[in-house]
Amino acid sequence: MKVIVIGPNLPRPLCDKGTMHVHKEGCADMQRGQLRHAVSADQGGWAIDVDSVAEIIEACYPSSDFCYDPTVWAEYEGYRSDVHIAPCVTLPEKIEAA
């Protein structure tokens, strides 16, 4: 699935849901309200092709740069909770054991 990652530095109340927001490419929500203003301003976002939410988290917070083990839920969850995955993104979480 191709998704668009928007953030960081989103305005309130968007940032209350997470530092990063992820929507399916072409999602109508990206053309509405404050998200539209964030996308049209300095937060245009970037597109990535992913098969799981875990791949989104790794793209936003690479484990090699942030020094965590993405296969350990307690470590992964801290980064996962900072990324708002919109309902239009229907992907499995899919965390593989080391």
Secondary structure as UniProt FT lines:
FT   STRAND          2..6
FT   TURN            12..13
FT   HELIX           14..17
FT   STRAND          20..24
FT   TURN            25..26
FT   HELIX           28..31
FT   HELIX           33..40
FT   TURN            41..42
FT   STRAND          46..49
FT   HELIX           53..60
FT   HELIX           63..66
FT   TURN            70..71
FT   HELIX           73..80
FT   TURN            81..82
FT   STRAND          83..85
FT   TURN            87..88
//
